[in-house]
Amino acid sequence: MEKKKLLIGVIVGSLRRGAYSRAIANALCELAPEGLELKFVEIGDLPLYNEDLDEDNNVPGPYTRFRGEIAACDGFIFVTPEYNRSIPAALKNALDVGSRPYGQNKWDGKPGAIVCTTPGTLGAFGASVALRQPMSFLNILLLQQPEVYISRVHELLDEKGKLINESTREFLRSFLLAFEKFAFKIASK
Ligand SMILES: Cc1cc2nc3c(=O)[nH]c(=O)nc-3n(C[C@H](O)[C@H](O)[C@H](O)COP(=O)(O)O)c2cc1C
């Protein structure tokens, strides 16, 4: 039977207290349409991926927790800043942890979307491009349009980190509706 609501893991690329990317992720949770339940999946406690840890029968608790949460999700929204024209190492590490042990890729075949944020002016475009490469290998099915690049992000938030820019809220609403439609299409296959 087709699900009425899909569980979407929200993965934030920044570990920083007060991260702008998390503020935007909070706004996405607030704006979620009826068919999507958005839930944060945290990545900050994941040890750097090391195959030995999977082989020693001593798998770190955070790996097990994270893999279980990823496996339970129907799809993912990655909300990330750009680090040196790429993605933060913590986010790449999370993708790696979720892809292993070999043959147990937890991301496989699920829908995903990218939201990039920066206080700069280039929309964190480099992070979006860089994230597409592992996503395609991991077979996370990417929502292609609309692309989401949020520049000058700090100017769109109030002092508590709430998204107060109405046109950005409207755009994120339309992005979420597009992702909802896309995710249900994949879920029904
Ligand atoms: C290691 C590092 C590299 C960065 N590289 C970029 C970059 O390539 N492009 C960019 O727009 N901002 C870059 N920044 C600035 C970040 O966009 C800024 O610190 C932002 O607030 C980080 O996102 P957050 O607020 O979600 O933590 C970099 C920041 C750090 C710490």
The ligand as an SDF file (V2000), in Angstrom:
LIG
                    3D

 31 33  0  0  0  0  0  0  0  0999 V2000
   36.9700   25.8070    6.0300 C   0  0  0  0  0  0  0  0  0  0  0  0
   36.0190   26.8130    5.4420 C   0  0  0  0  0  0  0  0  0  0  0  0
   35.9780   26.9920    4.0810 C   0  0  0  0  0  0  0  0  0  0  0  0
   35.0570   27.8780    3.5020 C   0  0  0  0  0  0  0  0  0  0  0  0
   34.9600   27.9610    2.1380 N   0  0  0  0  0  0  0  0  0  0  0  0
   33.9450   28.6710    1.5930 C   0  0  0  0  0  0  0  0  0  0  0  0
   33.6800   28.5950    0.1890 C   0  0  0  0  0  0  0  0  0  0  0  0
   34.3560   27.9090   -0.5770 O   0  0  0  0  0  0  0  0  0  0  0  0
   32.6170   29.2810   -0.2940 N   0  0  0  0  0  0  0  0  0  0  0  0
   31.8010   30.0340    0.5100 C   0  0  0  0  0  0  0  0  0  0  0  0
   30.8370   30.6160    0.0180 O   0  0  0  0  0  0  0  0  0  0  0  0
   32.0330   30.1320    1.8440 N   0  0  0  0  0  0  0  0  0  0  0  0
   33.0770   29.4600    2.3910 C   0  0  0  0  0  0  0  0  0  0  0  0
   33.2820   29.4960    3.7530 N   0  0  0  0  0  0  0  0  0  0  0  0
   32.4830   30.4120    4.5820 C   0  0  0  0  0  0  0  0  0  0  0  0
   31.1860   29.7420    4.9940 C   0  0  0  0  0  0  0  0  0  0  0  0
   30.2330   29.8880    3.9590 O   0  0  0  0  0  0  0  0  0  0  0  0
   30.6480   30.3780    6.2730 C   0  0  0  0  0  0  0  0  0  0  0  0
   31.5820   30.1770    7.3100 O   0  0  0  0  0  0  0  0  0  0  0  0
   29.2980   29.8300    6.6500 C   0  0  0  0  0  0  0  0  0  0  0  0
   28.7590   30.5660    7.7010 O   0  0  0  0  0  0  0  0  0  0  0  0
   29.3830   28.3580    7.0140 C   0  0  0  0  0  0  0  0  0  0  0  0
   28.1000   27.7940    7.0420 O   0  0  0  0  0  0  0  0  0  0  0  0
   27.2550   27.6380    8.3880 P   0  0  0  0  0  0  0  0  0  0  0  0
   26.8440   29.0280    8.7960 O   0  0  0  0  0  0  0  0  0  0  0  0
   26.1200   26.7870    7.9740 O   0  0  0  0  0  0  0  0  0  0  0  0
   28.1650   27.0030    9.4130 O   0  0  0  0  0  0  0  0  0  0  0  0
   34.2080   28.6320    4.3390 C   0  0  0  0  0  0  0  0  0  0  0  0
   34.2690   28.4550    5.7230 C   0  0  0  0  0  0  0  0  0  0  0  0
   35.1580   27.5590    6.2740 C   0  0  0  0  0  0  0  0  0  0  0  0
   35.1790   27.3520    7.7780 C   0  0  0  0  0  0  0  0  0  0  0  0
  1  2  1  0
  2  3  1  0
  2 30  2  0
  3  4  2  0
  4  5  1  0
  4 28  1  0
  5  6  2  0
  6  7  1  0
  6 13  1  0
  7  8  2  0
  7  9  1  0
  9 10  1  0
 10 11  2  0
 10 12  1  0
 12 13  2  0
 13 14  1  0
 14 15  1  0
 14 28  1  0
 15 16  1  0
 16 17  1  0
 16 18  1  0
 18 19  1  0
 18 20  1  0
 20 21  1  0
 20 22  1  0
 22 23  1  0
 23 24  1  0
 24 25  2  0
 24 26  1  0
 24 27  1  0
 28 29  2  0
 29 30  1  0
 30 31  1  0
M  END
$$$$
